[in-house]
């Protein structure tokens, strides 16, 4: 197993490098770099994209280069050159990329162009929101999916299985943001009841609350966004659990256990559960990372939560490259490591699995 882990860890390096090279190269062809953003604001354009819409002859690639910047005709060339030096765009792209990767290897992600704060501090500041959505959404999905999937497998073909399958299909078909809007309209003062708050993770008087009050206030605030984030995940997990149980129930060892006179409960939870749950439980790290990183932007926006989803979107729009590439590097690295953790989880749940022998 040690050799397999070593191979996977070594594979992380070229994979991560490929991700960074592709994204860095794409950025070089995207108009509207951070310098153009600053110039557009100084010229009163408000946003660089308004300048693009209004016309202009030459556009800088990726925020640097020797072509003129839109809206920069009235600014001294010395000022533009100073901006380029400040942002590092006076160097060739290859040199900028190599410097960036050398810093990232030392976990030095630099400082945001526009927020005067280090990228690490900025991510740590937004992390609680994303951890809240990712962790509780994943736990809730498992708490619903596993019992429901087992019940559907045991009563396969019954009316219970039929109507719950219909409900699952409907839940899977509803986009998370649409379900979030429905929750806001119904329960957050949209048009009907004002039961849950619509902003933040805690109330303004959270510091003055007792320990029990803080816990209740926290769950009161996260109830709706967590439900909205869970709607599609629980549907997939439920069907996965059901199908996994159905496959195991039909195997010979289950028939043998029943022939020995074991109760259906002992057969189901003493023999079938461990084997059937292998693929479901081992997928927990990957599912958490998926909910943690993806699909949270709209949910965070609708519920006024300042998390990593909004951070990434705002950094991309503002061309805040240290935040964009720093978070991309960190999250890609975490995703690759989680893939290894998922394989190790397989082995912990079922020692019969040997990835090294398969390799």
BELPE-V482433 format. One record per run of one state. SS is the DSSP state (@ for helix, = for strand, . for the rest). FROM is the first residue (numbers start at 1). TO is the last residue. If there is no record, write none. Layout:
# BELPE-V482433
ss=SS from=FROM to=TO
ss=SS from=FROM to=TO
This chain:
# BELPE-V482433
ss=. from=1 to=1
ss=@ from=2 to=27
ss=. from=28 to=33
ss=@ from=34 to=42
ss=. from=43 to=47
ss=@ from=48 to=54
ss=. from=55 to=60
ss== from=61 to=61
ss=. from=62 to=63
ss== from=64 to=64
ss=. from=65 to=76
ss=@ from=77 to=87
ss=. from=88 to=92
ss=@ from=93 to=105
ss=. from=106 to=110
ss== from=111 to=111
ss=. from=112 to=117
ss== from=118 to=118
ss=@ from=119 to=154
ss=. from=155 to=158
ss=@ from=159 to=173
ss=. from=174 to=175
ss=@ from=176 to=187
ss== from=188 to=188
ss=. from=189 to=193
ss== from=194 to=194
ss=. from=195 to=205
ss=@ from=206 to=208
ss=. from=209 to=210
ss=@ from=211 to=249
ss=. from=250 to=251
ss=@ from=252 to=259
ss=. from=260 to=263
ss=@ from=264 to=276
ss=. from=277 to=277
ss=@ from=278 to=282
ss=. from=283 to=283
ss=@ from=284 to=293
ss=. from=294 to=296
ss=@ from=297 to=302
ss=. from=303 to=307
ss=@ from=308 to=318
ss=. from=319 to=320
ss=@ from=321 to=349
ss=. from=350 to=354
ss=@ from=355 to=358
ss=. from=359 to=359
